[in-house]
Every structure is written in structure tokens, then in C-alpha cells.
Amino acid sequence: MDGLQFINGVLLVLLISTLLAKAQFHNYQSAAVIPPSFNPTRRNVTYHVGETALLECSVDNLGTKEVIWKNRNQKHVITVGSFVFVGNGAYSVSHPSNSPHYDLVIKNVQRHHAGVYECQVSTREVMSIDIQLNVIDPPANKHRYSSPPTASKPALTLSGAEFVDQGEAIRLSCNATGVLHAPEDVDWFFQGLKIQSSVQDEIIITKFHSPETKTLISTLEIERSKMKHSGMYICRSTDLTIKSHNVQVINASKNRERAVNENGGETDDRSGRQAEQKNNNCSLLTIHFPTFVLLSTLSSILVYLPR
């Protein structure tokens, strides 16, 4: 009977341990998996007919889930992730690399595009936000009385450091501003070849639309520069405006070595001369040592000679 009670006690302990382990594992999984969440964005936007409309949707902790865009007035979806299901070419998704933004872009927006759009996350529970798109006619006198001033022409600026130590990051920023709306895209080139984001090459290209300022901001970052990254970088917008910027990668270790050699040359010469003088003194002592021994011997003999 005592043996049976002992076995039952062991089984009870094992059962409790298993239940506690499962509970801890469940709590660990719940804590480790952070559910997606929407970031604050504009929920009501207005554009003129013919402009490029941008409907913002930003999701943190998306994980393996997808962002879906649809129009409340239509049954079919418009986009899933970056894939567009509507084939008329008006829709696209702006998703810069490593960005939480999955913004819906509508080119040449028209009155029939107006309505409520849903940005959804592909979860079991319904998770979505609504964005109201208003499309109005442009002002009747917008360009009637005068041609656009020179200042309203598309502008493109390209900035960044001109000299970078080898191993440090190269960061360039390209700001493309349009007249009626921000340019649709910009491309980066190096020595005539187009640059793409690459994890292997540690190259990151990000893009952000700002409808308020009608500006597309793109940054190019090369995390660890090498000597081969020296050269001419070009940013080109979709309206074919181009800006260039030259970057020179400096081998800092060689420059320091050269500086040490140049600054330490005089010290080296002085040390050489001191060493040479020491050697000469030693040689002089070596040459006169026999004479010293002879004189010492003669002195000893003279001491014992009778006077």
C-alpha cells in the first residue's frame, strides 16, 4: 500500500510539473509574439483631379501577415502586400524597404476614385482602418492668367558627405519636389549602374512621400564603405531631373601610417645618429684597450723595481 501511494505521489508531481511547463511555455509564446498594430496616419485626405493620391497605412509588428487594401464600394481587393490585383495601372503600393508603411498610391486620381478605403491586416479577427478619399475639381483659374513661375518647377536636391573614412557609412539624401504632387519615384545610380537595396552588400534605400510638401524623400545608405565605393552617385526622379554627388572613400589607416612616418622621420634620424655615436664610442674603447693593458702592466713592473 505504501508503494502504491508513493507511485501515485510521483505521478501527481509529474502531472503538476507538466501542466506548469505548458503554462510557462504558453505564457512565453504569448509574450514573444507581439500582435500587429496601426500607427497614427491621416484618415481623411483630399486631392484634385489629376493629382497622385496617397493613402497612408502604417503597421508595426506585421510579421508574416499581409496588408490588404480594398474599396468599400467594391467587392474585390485592390492590393495584397505589394501585389496589385487591379490591372488598370492606376494603383500601386509604396513600401520602402524595412518600413512599416504600405501606402496606397492612385495615379491621375479621378472623381470615381473617391470613397472610403479599408487598410486591413490578414488576421483571424477583423483588423482594419478606414481612410476617406475626397476628389475635387482643380480651381478654375489655377493656370488661366499666368504661366507657372520658375520657382514652381520640379526641384531635386542631393546631399551627403564628400569624404568618408573606409569602414564608415555612406549616407546620401535625395529630395524630389513636384509642382502638383510628389514625383512617383526616384532611382539611384553609381558609376552609371542602377543601385538596388541589398542585404548582402549592406545597401539600404528608403523612400517616403510627403503629400503636404509634394516631396519624395529617398535615402541611400551603404553601411560599411570600401575603396570601391568611391565615385559619382546620381539621383534621378521620374520626371528625369538628375543630381550628382561625388564621394571619396579615404583609407584612414594608410594616411595615419604615412603621417607617423613623416612626423617621425626626424626622430628616427636622431635615434640613428645616437646609435652611430654609441657604436663609435664602443669602437674607440676597443681600439685603445690594448694600450691601456700595456700601460697597466708597465706600472706594475715599475712598482717592484729596486730604487
C-alpha positions as CSV (number, residue, x, y, z in Angstrom):
1,M,0.0,0.0,0.0
2,D,2.9,2.4,0.8
3,G,4.5,1.6,-2.6
4,L,1.2,2.4,-4.4
5,Q,0.9,5.7,-2.5
6,F,4.5,6.5,-3.4
7,I,3.9,5.8,-7.1
8,N,0.7,7.9,-7.1
9,G,2.6,10.7,-5.4
10,V,5.3,10.6,-8.1
11,L,2.7,10.6,-10.9
12,L,0.9,13.6,-9.3
13,V,4.2,15.5,-9.1
14,L,4.9,14.7,-12.8
15,L,1.4,15.8,-13.8
16,I,1.7,19.1,-12.0
17,S,5.2,19.7,-13.4
18,T,3.9,19.1,-17.0
19,L,1.0,21.4,-16.5
20,L,3.3,24.2,-15.1
21,A,5.7,23.7,-18.0
22,K,2.9,24.0,-20.5
23,A,1.6,27.1,-18.9
24,Q,5.0,28.7,-18.8
25,F,5.5,27.8,-22.5
26,H,2.2,29.3,-23.4
27,N,3.0,32.5,-21.5
28,Y,6.4,32.7,-23.2
29,Q,4.8,32.3,-26.6
30,S,2.2,34.9,-25.7
31,A,4.8,37.3,-24.6
32,A,7.2,36.6,-27.5
33,V,4.5,37.2,-30.3
34,I,3.5,40.8,-30.4
35,P,0.3,41.4,-32.3
36,P,0.2,43.9,-35.2
37,S,-0.9,47.5,-34.5
38,F,-1.7,50.5,-36.7
39,N,0.4,53.6,-36.4
40,P,-1.4,57.0,-36.5
41,T,-1.9,58.3,-40.0
42,R,-4.3,60.7,-41.8
43,R,-7.9,59.3,-42.1
44,N,-9.3,62.0,-44.3
45,V,-7.4,63.2,-47.4
46,T,-8.4,65.5,-50.3
47,Y,-6.8,65.7,-53.8
48,H,-7.6,67.5,-57.0
49,V,-8.5,65.6,-60.2
50,G,-5.3,64.6,-62.0
51,E,-3.1,64.5,-58.9
52,T,-1.4,61.4,-57.4
53,A,-3.3,60.5,-54.3
54,L,-1.5,58.8,-51.3
55,L,-3.5,56.9,-48.7
56,E,-1.2,56.1,-45.8
57,C,-1.3,52.9,-43.8
58,S,1.5,52.0,-41.3
59,V,1.5,48.7,-39.4
60,D,4.0,47.7,-36.7
61,N,4.8,44.1,-35.8
62,L,3.3,42.8,-39.1
63,G,5.4,39.6,-39.0
64,T,4.2,37.1,-41.7
65,K,0.8,38.7,-42.2
66,E,-0.1,40.8,-45.2
67,V,-1.6,44.3,-45.6
68,I,-4.7,44.4,-47.8
69,W,-6.3,47.4,-49.5
70,K,-9.9,47.5,-50.7
71,N,-12.6,50.0,-51.6
72,R,-15.8,49.8,-49.6
73,N,-17.8,50.2,-52.8
74,Q,-16.1,47.2,-54.5
75,K,-16.2,43.5,-53.6
76,H,-12.7,42.6,-54.9
77,V,-9.5,43.7,-53.1
78,I,-7.1,46.2,-54.7
79,T,-3.8,45.0,-53.3
80,V,-2.3,42.3,-51.1
81,G,1.1,43.2,-49.8
82,S,2.9,44.8,-52.7
83,F,0.9,42.8,-55.3
84,V,-1.8,44.8,-57.2
85,F,-4.9,42.9,-58.4
86,V,-6.4,45.8,-60.3
87,G,-4.8,45.9,-63.8
88,N,-5.5,49.4,-65.0
89,G,-2.1,50.8,-63.8
90,A,-3.6,53.5,-61.6
91,Y,-2.9,51.7,-58.3
92,S,0.4,50.8,-56.7
93,V,1.8,50.3,-53.2
94,S,4.6,52.4,-51.7
95,H,6.5,50.2,-49.3
96,P,10.1,51.4,-48.7
97,S,12.5,48.7,-47.5
98,N,12.3,48.0,-43.8
99,S,9.4,50.4,-43.4
100,P,6.0,49.8,-41.7
101,H,4.3,51.8,-44.5
102,Y,2.1,50.1,-47.0
103,D,0.6,53.2,-48.6
104,L,-1.8,53.0,-51.5
105,V,-0.9,55.3,-54.4
106,I,-3.5,56.2,-57.1
107,K,-2.1,58.0,-60.1
108,N,-4.2,60.5,-62.0
109,V,-6.9,60.3,-59.5
110,Q,-10.5,60.9,-60.7
111,R,-13.8,61.7,-59.2
112,H,-14.9,58.0,-59.3
113,H,-11.9,57.1,-57.1
114,A,-13.5,59.0,-54.2
115,G,-14.8,56.9,-51.3
116,V,-13.9,55.0,-48.2
117,Y,-10.8,52.7,-48.4
118,E,-10.0,50.0,-46.0
119,C,-6.5,49.0,-44.9
120,Q,-6.7,45.5,-43.5
121,V,-4.3,43.1,-41.8
122,S,-4.8,39.4,-42.7
123,T,-5.6,38.2,-39.1
124,R,-8.4,35.9,-37.9
125,E,-10.0,38.8,-36.2
126,V,-11.1,41.8,-38.2
127,M,-8.4,44.4,-38.1
128,S,-8.7,47.4,-40.3
129,I,-8.8,51.2,-40.5
130,D,-10.8,53.4,-42.8
131,I,-9.4,56.3,-44.9
132,Q,-11.8,58.7,-46.6
133,L,-10.6,59.9,-50.0
134,N,-12.1,63.1,-51.4
135,V,-11.5,64.1,-55.0
136,I,-12.4,67.6,-56.1
137,D,-12.0,69.6,-59.3
138,P,-9.0,71.9,-59.6
139,P,-9.6,75.6,-59.3
140,A,-10.9,77.1,-62.5
141,N,-8.4,79.9,-62.5
142,K,-5.4,77.7,-61.5
143,H,-3.3,78.4,-64.6
144,R,-5.6,80.7,-66.5
145,Y,-4.0,84.1,-66.0
146,S,-0.3,83.4,-65.8
147,S,2.2,80.6,-66.6
148,P,3.7,78.8,-63.6
149,P,6.6,80.8,-62.1
150,T,10.1,79.5,-62.3
151,A,10.1,78.6,-58.6
152,S,7.2,76.1,-59.2
153,K,9.3,73.9,-61.5
154,P,10.2,70.4,-60.1
155,A,13.2,70.6,-57.8
156,L,15.8,68.0,-56.9
157,T,18.4,68.2,-54.2
158,L,21.1,65.7,-53.3
159,S,23.2,66.0,-50.2
160,G,25.7,64.0,-48.2
161,A,29.4,63.8,-47.1
162,E,32.0,64.2,-49.8
163,F,34.8,62.4,-47.8
164,V,34.2,59.2,-45.8
165,D,36.8,57.1,-44.0
166,Q,36.9,53.5,-45.1
167,G,34.6,51.3,-43.0
168,E,32.3,54.2,-42.1
169,A,28.8,54.5,-43.6
170,I,28.0,56.5,-46.7
171,R,24.6,58.3,-46.3
172,L,23.1,60.3,-49.2
173,S,19.7,62.1,-49.2
174,C,17.7,62.9,-52.3
175,N,14.7,65.2,-52.1
176,A,12.4,65.4,-55.1
177,T,9.7,68.0,-55.2
178,G,6.9,68.2,-57.8
179,V,4.6,71.0,-58.9
180,L,1.1,69.4,-58.3
181,H,2.3,66.3,-56.4
182,A,5.4,64.5,-55.4
183,P,7.3,62.5,-58.1
184,E,6.2,58.9,-58.2
185,D,9.7,57.6,-57.7
186,V,13.4,58.2,-57.8
187,D,16.3,55.9,-58.9
188,W,19.8,55.7,-57.6
189,F,22.9,55.1,-59.8
190,F,26.6,54.6,-59.2
191,Q,29.1,54.9,-62.0
192,G,26.2,54.5,-64.4
193,L,24.8,51.4,-62.9
194,K,21.4,51.3,-61.1
195,I,21.6,50.6,-57.3
196,Q,19.2,48.3,-55.5
197,S,18.7,47.6,-51.8
198,S,20.8,44.5,-50.9
199,V,21.2,42.8,-47.6
200,Q,24.4,41.0,-48.8
201,D,26.0,44.3,-49.9
202,E,24.7,46.2,-46.9
203,I,22.9,48.7,-49.1
204,I,19.6,50.2,-47.8
205,I,17.4,52.5,-49.9
206,T,14.3,54.1,-48.2
207,K,11.6,56.3,-49.7
208,F,9.0,58.4,-48.1
209,H,6.2,60.5,-49.7
210,S,5.1,63.8,-48.1
211,P,1.9,64.9,-49.7
212,E,1.9,68.2,-47.7
213,T,5.2,69.4,-49.3
214,K,4.7,67.4,-52.5
215,T,8.1,65.8,-51.9
216,L,9.5,62.4,-52.2
217,I,12.5,61.8,-49.8
218,S,14.8,58.9,-50.6
219,T,18.0,58.0,-48.7
220,L,20.8,55.8,-49.8
221,E,23.0,54.2,-47.1
222,I,26.0,51.9,-47.5
223,E,26.7,50.6,-44.0
224,R,30.4,49.8,-44.4
225,S,32.2,51.8,-47.1
226,K,35.0,50.2,-49.2
227,M,37.5,51.8,-51.5
228,K,35.4,50.6,-54.5
229,H,32.5,52.8,-53.3
230,S,34.5,56.0,-54.3
231,G,32.9,57.7,-57.3
232,M,29.9,59.5,-58.7
233,Y,26.4,58.9,-57.3
234,I,23.3,60.1,-59.2
235,C,19.7,60.5,-58.1
236,R,17.1,60.7,-60.9
237,S,13.4,61.4,-60.4
238,T,10.6,60.1,-62.7
239,D,10.4,63.5,-64.4
240,L,14.1,62.9,-65.5
241,T,15.5,65.5,-63.2
242,I,19.1,64.5,-62.2
243,K,21.5,65.5,-59.5
244,S,25.0,64.0,-58.9
245,H,27.3,63.8,-55.9
246,N,30.9,62.6,-55.7
247,V,32.0,60.6,-52.7
248,Q,35.7,59.8,-51.9
249,V,36.4,56.9,-49.6
250,I,39.7,57.5,-47.7
251,N,42.0,54.8,-46.4
252,A,42.4,56.2,-43.0
253,S,44.9,53.6,-41.8
254,K,47.4,54.3,-44.6
255,N,47.1,58.0,-44.0
256,R,47.9,57.6,-40.3
257,E,50.8,55.3,-41.2
258,R,52.1,57.9,-43.7
259,A,51.7,60.7,-41.1
260,V,53.6,58.7,-38.5
261,N,56.4,58.1,-40.9
262,E,56.5,61.7,-42.0
263,N,56.4,63.2,-38.5
264,G,58.7,60.5,-37.0
265,G,61.4,60.8,-39.7
266,E,63.4,63.4,-37.7
267,T,63.2,61.3,-34.6
268,D,64.3,58.2,-36.4
269,D,67.3,60.2,-37.8
270,R,68.2,61.4,-34.3
271,S,68.0,57.9,-32.9
272,G,70.2,56.7,-35.7
273,R,72.8,59.3,-35.1
274,Q,72.8,58.5,-31.4
275,A,73.2,54.8,-32.1
276,E,76.0,55.5,-34.5
277,Q,77.8,57.7,-31.9
278,K,77.4,54.9,-29.3
279,N,78.9,52.4,-31.8
280,N,81.8,54.8,-32.5
281,N,82.5,55.1,-28.7
282,C,82.5,51.4,-28.3
283,S,84.9,51.1,-31.3
284,L,87.1,53.7,-29.8
285,L,87.2,51.8,-26.5
286,T,88.0,48.6,-28.4
287,I,90.9,50.3,-30.2
288,H,92.6,51.7,-27.1
289,F,92.1,48.8,-24.8
290,P,95.5,47.1,-25.6
291,T,97.3,50.3,-24.9
292,F,95.5,50.6,-21.6
293,V,96.6,47.0,-20.7
294,L,100.2,47.7,-21.6
295,L,100.4,50.8,-19.5
296,S,98.9,49.0,-16.6
297,T,101.5,46.2,-16.9
298,L,104.4,48.6,-17.0
299,S,103.1,50.4,-14.0
300,S,103.0,47.2,-12.0
301,I,106.6,46.3,-13.0
302,L,107.9,49.7,-12.0
303,V,106.5,49.3,-8.6
304,Y,108.7,46.2,-7.9
305,L,111.9,47.5,-9.4
306,P,114.6,48.5,-6.9
307,R,115.1,52.2,-6.5
